[in-house]
Amino acid sequence: MEGATSSLLNANDFSHNEKLSKRLAYILRYGAKKEGLTVSEKGFVDIDELMTLDLMKDYSADEIKREISISISASGKKRFQMKTDGKDVSVRASYRRRFEPKLGHLETLDISGCSHLTSVSFSSIPRALPSLRRLLMSNLPNLSETDILVVMNESQNLKYLQLYGNDEQLMTGAITGILGLGKEKQIYVAATSSVIC
């Protein structure tokens, strides 16, 4: 009977630790802001603030620190990180953090000379950067007229497009495309050292 009690205790410990690990993963990967926690620019959450959540009421700070330090993914990677600054202790998920600041607020992007960009890369710019106002696209050997037109048509806030060093026919096509946008959308294109449209 003693062995059965010991096994039951170990199973309860496992269940307790497993719940803690899953709760930490939820909070530190996606739920920190939803739960009202302050998240640093690099995804860290203060452990004292973490302890105030109802989800953490069954765990001590030592249990959380222990789980942070020993939890390893199926691929053998550490799931969490901890940093100490004096008496302050902060924790974060090592990967898959979904609440860190996005680049959606970016207003200027310079991809000049990025020779490995594809049409898929270009077409994702308007969705990923809705606030984009200035796009510098000089010296892009894989750039097509279609890529430019997609970016111009779908970027709602785009006002300036720089195309130095690209194929002349490509730049002419871009300018023609801008003229076709009509007066409701005005974009300035710099194809040489002076602004054209």
Secondary structure, 3 states (H helix, E strand, C coil): CHHHHHHHHHHHHHHHHHHHHHHHHHHHHHHCCCCCCCCCCCCCEEHHHHCCCHHHCCCCHHHHHHHHHHCECCCCCECEEEEEECCEEEEEECCCCCCCCCCCCCCEEECCCCCCCCHHHHHHHHHHCCCCCEEECCCCCCCCHHHHHHHHHHCCCCCEEECCCCCHHHHHHHHHHHHCCCCCCCCEEECCCCECC
